[in-house]
Structure formats: C-alpha cells, structure tokens
Amino acid sequence: MTLRYGIALLFALLFGAQAAAGSPMSRDQRALTLLQATVDASRHISFVAQVEFLTIGTHGSQASIFRVEHSAPDLTRRWYLSPPNLYGDWTLSRGTSTYSVDVKRRRIVVTPNETFGLHYGWRHNLGLLMHNYTPVVGPTEHVAGRTAFTIALVNRYTGATTMRLWIDAQTNLTLQREVYASTGSLVLQMRFNEVRFTAAIPRTTFDLPSHYAMVTGPSRGVPSDNPASVMALAGFPARAPHYLPEGFTPVAADLAQENSVRTLHLLYSDGLRTVSLFENARGAAVDMSGYRASSFADGSVRGESVDEGSTTLLAWSQGGLHFALVGDLNRDELERIAASISAQ
C-alpha cells in the first residue's frame, strides 16, 4: 500500500462514513487530521529551537542537545551542544541531501536524506499506521511554554502504547515524541526545550564551510515497493523471513554496493515500527567491535546482538550468507524473525 493510496483510501472510508451517518468527527478522524497536519508542518513553518534527544538502552542512556534552525520547506541546520565529543559539529539537510560537518576532521560527509530504513514509519504511511494502531487523543498539555495536543498510538494487537506525540496547537509541529518498549518503559524521547517561530533566519546560516574536504558517505540504491523483484536481482540466493510480528508487512527493498559488496536491504513496517534485513554473499559479518555486543542463539542461528535504546541489532552468518537484522523490536522478536530466515 503506497502512502498516497493509503491516505486517500483512509480519508474516503472515514469521511464517507461520517457523511452517511451525519455524525460529528470521530476520535480516529481527529487523530488522523492531526497526524497528517504534523507530517506536513515543517514544509510550511520556519523556526529556531533547542531540542533534547534521549535514548535509554539496556546498558545506559545517551542524551544529546542541539540547536535547530529550520527554513521551510527543506532547509534544516542542527548544531550540537552536547555530548562533548559532538560539540560544534553540525548537519545541514538541504533538499535530497544531508551534509554532516565534522569540525575536528575539517570535512563534510554527504549522504542522501533517508526516507527509507530506520526512519521510515508513521510519517510515510499513515494508512498502514491507522490499520495497526488505535490513536487516542488525550488532554492538552504544555511543552516549551506552548499548548500541545497529545496523541497516544496503541497497538491493536498487543494493547500497548508504542508512541506518544505532543503536537503544537497553533502550528502542528511535533514538540515532543516518546517511544515505549513492549513493557511500557520509555526508550526514546525527543523534546523541544524552547522554540521561536520565525521566517527571519539569515540565509548564511545554511552556508557550508568552503575550506572543508567534501566526502561522499554511504549511499543506498533506489528503493522499490516490490521486494520480491529486488530479491530476484540480488545475484545470490536471497532469503526473506517466514515470520513477522502481527501488523508487519514488506514495504520496500533496494540493492546497493557497500565497500564493493552487493547488499540487499529488505524493509518491513507496521506503519510505526520498522525492521530492516541486510544480507550479502561476499562481505564479512557486521563489525561489532565498537559496540557492547552479546551473543545469542536461537535454533541454528548463532550470532551477536546489540541493544541501543529502542533499536536492536542482530548479526550472523550462515550458508555463505551474512545477515544483519535491525529493528524497533525487542530481542526475542528479532531472534524469532532471524530463526525464520535461517530455517530455509
């Protein structure tokens, strides 16, 4: 289901039913309207803000604070104030590219803006999200001194609240977002500490340093919404999972050359959470040396895992293929997916 078709179908169903019954707007309709408005807000609203980003993992928490200057529709600069190792570094999102300015190394790493992968989700397929989640509109609250509407997204299969949003009542900008584990514990929080809405941002704010080296970062292939056709072009006996949690469906796939190795990427989503499967037949397994990894075993699958906030990574090799499974799921669920891939 594409984004355009999903939203069109959802609006037809919701508002068609409303007209037939002559009833006032339901809670689902109000939530859908708010969600669509907050997806579109940054295309129309310019602002300057200070944002705090917190991830809570098994081995501790990581927090960063950055200043954001956004000029609608598609110019965004994020300047890091903390942690100390990132202080002074900044990123510029402009059009279809992101420029990461590494002050210490005096270089700029250029990558495509990611609308495919870990950041795919509720902003990209509201139709799929509304199929798998019940939106619950809560009371108004205050974030960064502003009035905000609240929406909780409750998984229709588990009954667990997976995400909560605070949406500015005047501009529809998302001022706070929280993500929860299946146990209900907080694993991620994004919060505006202060915000000022203004279009008077000097254009020089978005100028890149002219004396830094320009480096091309990792790139992805062109995504397709037909994963089976992409798998057929992989050049090796690619595998897909036989098991996915309820609500998850294949949404896209691509092929890319990473360090001269042909890599297949399959993406699955329930409209909010995502699972990415990477596989190749020539490269080495994922290097876990920079992470606090632990071993796992599930049937014939044996590998290493890393938990970082709401994201879990599994990596293993089997039958001449190397796999990496990354997702917004707990380790048990990912291990079950991994076992279904290897039992082929």
Secondary structure, DSSP 8 states (H G I E B T S, - for coil): --HHHHHHHHHHHHHHHHHHHT----HHHHHHHHHHHHHHGGGT--EEEEEEEEEEETTEEEEEEEEEEEETTTEEEEEEEESGGGTT-EEEEETTEEEEEETTTTEEEEEE---SSTT-STTT-HHHHHHHEEEEE---EEETTEEEEEEEEEETTT--EEEEEEEETTT--EEEEEEE-TTS-EEEEEEEEEEEE-S---GGGG---TTSEEEE-------BS-HHHHHTTSSS-----S---TT-EEEEEEEEEETTEEEEEEEEESSS-EEEEEEESSS-----TTS--EEEEETTEEEEEEEETTEEEEEEEETTEEEEEEESS-HHHHHHHHHHHH--
